[in-house]
Amino acid sequence: MSSAQGRRPIRRALISVYDKTGLPELAKALHGAGVELVSTGSTAAGIEAAGVPVTRVEDVTGFPETLDGRVKTLHPAIHAGLLADLRLPAHEAQLAELGVRPFDLLVSSLYPFRETVDSGAGEEECVEQIDIGGPAMVRGAAKNHATVAVVTSVSLYPMILEALDGGGFTLAQRRSLAARAFMDIAEYDIAVAQWTAAVLDPDPRGWPAFAGLGLRRADVLRYGENPHQQAALYLNPDSPPGLAQAEQLHGKEMSYNNYVDAEAAWRAANDFGDPAVAIIKHANPCGIAVAPDVAEAHRKAHACDPVSAYGGVIAVNRAVSVEMAKQVADIFTEVIVAPSYDDGAVEVLSAKKNLRILVAPPWQPLPAEWRPIGGGVLVQISDRIDAPGDDPATWRLVAGEPVADPRDLVFAWRAVRSVKSNAILVAVDGATVGVGMGQVNRVDSARLAVARSNGRAAGAVAASDAFFPFADGLQVLAEAGVRAVVQPGGSVRDEEVVAAANAAGLTMYFTGTRHFFH
Ligand SMILES: NC(=O)c1ncn([C@@H]2O[C@H](COP(=O)(O)O)[C@@H](O)[C@H]2O)c1NC=O
C-alpha cells in the first residue's frame, strides 16, 4: 500500500536502542497508532514498564538472546523482515512461505563505543561495546528504504510522531533517513577502525594504519576562496571543538576566507598566556600583541600595521571589554572572535552591521594537522603540541651579551610561529612592529619586516622562524638597529651569522627548534 508521495503505513516496528531517552513516549505513541512493537532485552523491558505491550525478539526468532547479548537480533527472522522489498511480489511470497512478517520501521541506537573509549575504559570493555547486531539491522533497513524507515537518533523521534499522524513516512523521508543511517554507521565504523588500528595493531612509530574522517556538513558557504569556487563547512567529530563550532552573535554570514583567517587569528591569539590580540589578513598577522588588558593589546597590535589591519580579522584570547569593542568599532573589521564578551561589548560592536562577531569554544590545539595532496593526505602533529625551545632557559647564547629582560624575545619567538615562512618578526614591548612573511628567501623577509617597522626596529628584538642560511638577512636587521635576535640556529654557515652578529654588537640566541609554517 503506498500513496502518491510513496508513504507507507507503519504497522510493525522493531525497536532496539541503547539510548532509552524518550522510549516510553515513543512506545506509547506507536502503540496508540496501532503499531505492533518488537524489541530486544532491556528495550522491551522499558516498553513494558511504560505499560505498552511488546513482542520480544526471542518470540520472533525462537532463539534466546545469548552470549551476554552478543547475539540478539542476528537471525533471519529479523533480517528477512527488514530486508524484504515489499514492492516485489516474490519477496512477499517468500516471507509468507517462511512465516516471517515484515517490519515497516526500525528504531535503533548503537552501543556507545566512542564514549566508552573516551572514558578511558580498558580494552576488553571497549571491545564489548562494539555493536554488531545494531549496525547489521541499520544497514539492512537503510538498504531497504524503499519499504522500511530507519531512525537512528532520539533527535529524530518527532519525525516518527509526525509520520504516524500523516499515514507513514514518505519515500523522500525514508531515503533521507537511510542516508543519515549510513552516515551514522560509517562514523561508528571509523571510530572502531581507528581504535582497533591503534590498540590492536599498534605502530611502533605511533602512526595507526588507518585514519578516517567522518565529516558532517554544517553549512554551505556562499563561495570558496574566490566567487567562482563552491564551498561548504564540514564538522569533524574526531576534532576537539574549535572555530567550526563557534557561535555567531552578529553580522554577515561567514565566508570561506573569513574562516581561514579567523582560524589563523584564533590560533595566534591563543598562543599566549597573557591577554593577547592577533589581527590577521590573508592568514598572516598584521599585528600581534600582549598587554595587561585586551584594549591595550588591541591598540598595540593595530599600531603594528594600521594600513593592513583595515578589513582584518581579530582574535582575542580573553573576554572582549567595552573599551576594546569601541576601538574595534572604529576600524573596518571583517570578523572578531573571542571566548566571550563583557556586558555591553557586543552592543558596541553590533553598531557595525556587517561585522561578524563570534564566540569560539575554549582553545585546544589540533592534535594533528591534515593537508591534502594529490592522491593522499599529509598528517603531522601540530606545532602547538610540545614544541621544545619555548623556554628561554633552554636557549643558547651564541653572540653578544645576555639580555637582562628576555620577555620581548620570548614574545617574538612565540609570535613568529603564526607567521607564514619565511618569517622574520620585529617586536617591541610585547608587540610586533614589523612582520616579514611568506617570502621565498629570508633576506627579503628581513627587509620587509624592517620596512614595515617604519623606524621602530631600532632597539627592537627580532625572531626568525628558521636559521639564517647566510649572514645577509641578519645584517639587514642589524643595520636597522635590532639589538637582539632569536632563531633556531643549525645552518652550515652559523659561524658566519654569529660573526656578523658579534660584529654588529648584537645579541643572538639559538633555540634549537624551527617553526616553519606554510
Ligand atoms: N548482537 C545483537 O544481535 C544485537 N542486536 C541489537 N543489539 C544492540 O543492543 C542494544 C539494545 O539492546 P537492549 O534492548 O538489550 O538494551 C542496541 O544498542 C542494539 O544496537 C545487539 N547487540 C550487539 O551487537
The ligand as a Gaussian input file, in Angstrom:
#p B3LYP/6-31G(d) Opt

LIG

0 1
 N       24.057000      -8.751000      18.870000
 C       22.846000      -8.455000      18.505000
 O       22.182000      -9.254000      17.923000
 C       22.311000      -7.113000      18.786000
 N       21.150000      -6.695000      18.291000
 C       20.967000      -5.426000      18.744000
 N       21.992000      -5.072000      19.510000
 C       22.144000      -3.801000      20.214000
 O       21.627000      -3.969000      21.511000
 C       21.154000      -2.720000      22.023000
 C       19.793000      -2.892000      22.595000
 O       19.782000      -3.933000      23.492000
 P       18.837000      -3.869000      24.754000
 O       17.487000      -3.675000      24.204000
 O       19.041000      -5.152000      25.480000
 O       19.301000      -2.672000      25.589000
 C       21.154000      -1.750000      20.861000
 O       22.188000      -0.834000      21.086000
 C       21.415000      -2.629000      19.653000
 O       22.172000      -1.925000      18.684000
 C       22.861000      -6.086000      19.566000
 N       23.987000      -6.077000      20.297000
 C       25.251000      -6.074000      19.867000
 O       25.726000      -6.410000      18.888000

